[in-house]
Amino acid sequence: MSEKQRLSELSWKKWGPYVSNREWGLVREDYSADGDAWNYTTHDTAEAKTYRWGEEGICGICDDLQKLVFSIGFWNKKDKMVKERFFGLTNGQGNHGEDVKEYFYYLDSTPTHSYMKMLYKYPQNPFPYEELLKVNAERSKNEPEYELIDTGIFDRNEYFDIFIEYAKESEHDILIKLTIVNKSEKEAPIIILPTVWFRNTWNWGYDDYKPQLDSQDAQHIAVKHNDIDIKNLYAKQSSKTLFCDNETNTERLYQSPNESRYCKDGINDFVINGNSQAVNPKSTGTKASFFIDEILKAGESKIFEFRMTDKELKDPFTDFEEIFEIRKKEADDFYAEIQKGIQSQDEKLVQRQAFAGMLWNKMFYHYNVEKWLKGDPGEMSPPKSREKIRNYDWKHLNNEHIISMPDKWEYPWYATWDLAFHTISFSLIDPDFAKHQLKLFLFEWYMHPNGQLPAYEWNFSDVNPPVHAWAVFRVFKIDEYIKGKPDLEFLESAFQKLLMNFTWWVNKKDSNGNNIFEGGFLGLDNIGVFDRNLTLPNGEQLEQSDGTSWMAMFALNMMRIALELALYNSVYEEMAMKFFEHFLSIANSLDNMGDENFSLWDQEDEFFYDALASSDGDHMYLRLRTIVGLIPMFAVEVIDDEMIEKLPNFKKRMKWVLENKPELTSLVSRWEVKGQDSKHLLSLLRGHRLKRLLTRMLNPEEFLSDYGVRALSKEYEQNPYTLNLNGTDYSVKYTPAESDSGLFGGNSNWRGPIWFPINFLIIESLQRFFFYYSPDFLVEYPTGSGNYSNLDQIADSLSKRLARIFLMDENGKRPVNGQYERFQTDPDFKDYILFYEYFHGDNGRGVGASHQTGWTGLIAKILQPRFSKKEIAESETEMPEDAEGQKSK
């Protein structure tokens, strides 16, 4: 069976890499009185504390309800603890916020996880926990982070390369191969602890069923659970088995008697301290490990084999290598088809690791807010103060699904607008998963009854840009191209729920009823002069050009979906018209606010700015040039005459609007002026404004970097923007990498770096404008160069700039790897790619979360060749990017 065939069988996804890299420090596990999640569960207490909502591990896998978990622990005989989880700093410990301090790489995975591979680099000397904490604490926000490689622990190659591979023989028969390489010039010991355990579902007072693990010999652990098909775990080289229970060591953590004799940290206690009383001599419990004690010679490589299966096998390893070779070949065949047209082997390597990172970052996410708020009957009730700490108005939210995470260590919780971007890349390899992810957040146990989508668990009520409708239509079109037929059921069901979300935005985020939207956070963290959620003291209100532009984009996305559905059901023509008119009203308001007809387009600077509106109706521009002023570009749609002719009711109503409301249509679009091939444009930008925005955006002294478009004009590096508001001075400086501001924690910086989602939307928008304007519409690129390019050429060039971050340059170096020579030249590092949260605005090095392959995974889409014009025409789509319009090579 090929991987493409397996994709149609959900049972092949029953098991996958759905285990978090960090469960400690999360809102879900926080039952404190003050909501201090980072300090309620910590890295050091995680060893002994049983979790309520999920599990963590190194390279772990589990079933899709996380009832049984498999992961691997290691001990180098020098560390203070078994390495069962990745170490990192909390938001308060890091000088630039939370950050994982380990090196691991996702190298491969098929969409069904029939084959997976990752690499973990494990030091042979004591892990520098205290040094990392101390040095980072001593550094200011103006200094770089102190990383694991800075400690010198890799200087003499005294580490192990640990490759972990999985191959499924069938849906419930999983082979695990561990290849450990001693990279040092001397022999080194290592203890390997392949571990299996049950997520604790029996302590909370709802179900007293307690599953069991037991063993009769050193190479076998029996799994006994009523709901789990896997019954056996085999090891080829184990010398013994160790058993304890997935129960909290209350004596260690809280100085109160243990209810369980053999606690969660029992195996660690036995291995580190030799405490034989910590493990069950009867070889039974709810957590168990194989024990493998090895010494590897200098440069030696050893393979260790394990198998989780629903079968009783006399010789579990007789077909082991054969199965692995078959699954690896199938993975190669699957990606060979995906990567047709990509000529560069380096591009293929980067894209495949990007896909791998996205697939490995799928996670079982479990959170029932009502139960979390009131506590469980089997445990002590949470303090009364917790009732109003966070998320108390989301009691309906009950999530228990496999969800694409931004980063399973730094962000092991979903972020709704991040996920919308994830689905674009996912749709290239698994469009059904992409569609399901988008539908999840529209279900009643995610979406609020008032229509709001949950933002993220730290504050579900926060406001992220409304990009869900955009993603729905993009994924719909990609899926249609791949499968040859439209999934109208998906599109229609999503549209119905998106109507509720659009209504929520209109009712809740347009405070004055003037179609100007204020979204506060809007996903852009510290982009502004001050916290955009701030209530200003004298009644001033922030009128946001990006909030309004996101809503204009939302309206166009909804119009476009309605037009698509109207081709099959004429009822949707009325909905298309409703959003057509709503877009025109929003666009009109952007230029005509209040009695003075104030516009967020500054005629003097020829740029969009936020503005402060005083209580008496006066407005003042905040003349800070950020990507906020570029977001109006995203509200663009192109429709051709052929579609309009198929929709007579829409055509009739549209004609009436054009004739009777010329003040709307003349402001915002060239709808009445046909472009090439009789196409019509709906946009917030007429040609002149588009060119003026691009003059700023394509200027190397402002937004244009060699690696994409910066979030803030570089002009503010030497000349910071300053504002005095009500006696308080505010200042914004261009900072190309880590933030020097404590706003929103400090590990997220929109004041200079390059962010993939915004760049991706810029590229798409330019392609849409090109589809209308044709090659004759030229812009100086770069600004000041005297050279002119059409919009498609500029979009293609921006794509290449983003790709340049990861690809080897003429010197064989990757900008993403930054200043570390070892990462750039060492064969054991240089071709393993990390997909960071964002990137240095001047040199392209990775910054922020190191495995945020979610939206940075868009590089996989950017590297994908575009379809030819002939293929686009044959797919009967309206614009290149709607048809997954991939670049002609």
Secondary structure, DSSP 8 states (H G I E B T S, - for coil): --HHHHTT-GGGGSEES--BS--TT-STT---SS--HHHHS-TTTTTT---SS--B-SS-EEETT-SEEEEEEEE-SSSSS-B-S--EE-TTTSTTS-EE--EEEEEEE-TT-SEEEEEEEEESS---HHHHHHHHHHS-TTS----GGGGTTTTT--EEEEEEEEEEEETTEEEEEEEEEE-SSS-EEEEEEEEEEE---SSSSS-----EEEEEETTEEEEE-TT-S--EEEESS-SEEEEE-S---HHHHHSS--SSSS-TTHHHHHHHH--GGGS-TT-EESEEEEEEEEEE-TT-EEEEEEEEESS--SSTTTTHHHHHHHHHHHHHHHHHHHTTT---HHHHHHHHHHHHHHHHTEEEEEEEHHHHHH--TTS----GGGGGTS-TT-TT-EEEEEEE-SBTTTB-S--HHHHHHHHHHHHHH-HHHHHHHHHHTTSTTTS-TTS-----TT-TTS-----HHHHHHHHHHHHHHHHSS--HHHHHHHHHHHHHHHHHHHHHS-TTSSS----TTTT-TT-SSS-TT---TTS-EEE-HHHHHHHHHHHHHHHHHHHHHHTT-TTHHHHHHHHHHHHHHHHHHHH-BTTTTB-SEETTTTEE-EEEE-TTS-EEEE---BGGGTGGGG-EEEEEHHHHHT-HHHHHHHHHHHHH-HHHHHHHEETTS--TTSEEEEES--HHHHHHHHHHHT-TTTTEETTEEBSB-GGGGTS-EEEEETTEEEEE---SSS----GGGSS---SS-B-HHHHHHHHHHHHHHHHHH-TT-EEESSTTSS-EEEHHHHHHHHHHHHHHTTS--TTS--GGGTT-HHHHH-TTTTTS--B-SEE-TTT--EES-TB-HHHHTHHHHHHSB---HHHHHHTT-SSGGGGT--B--
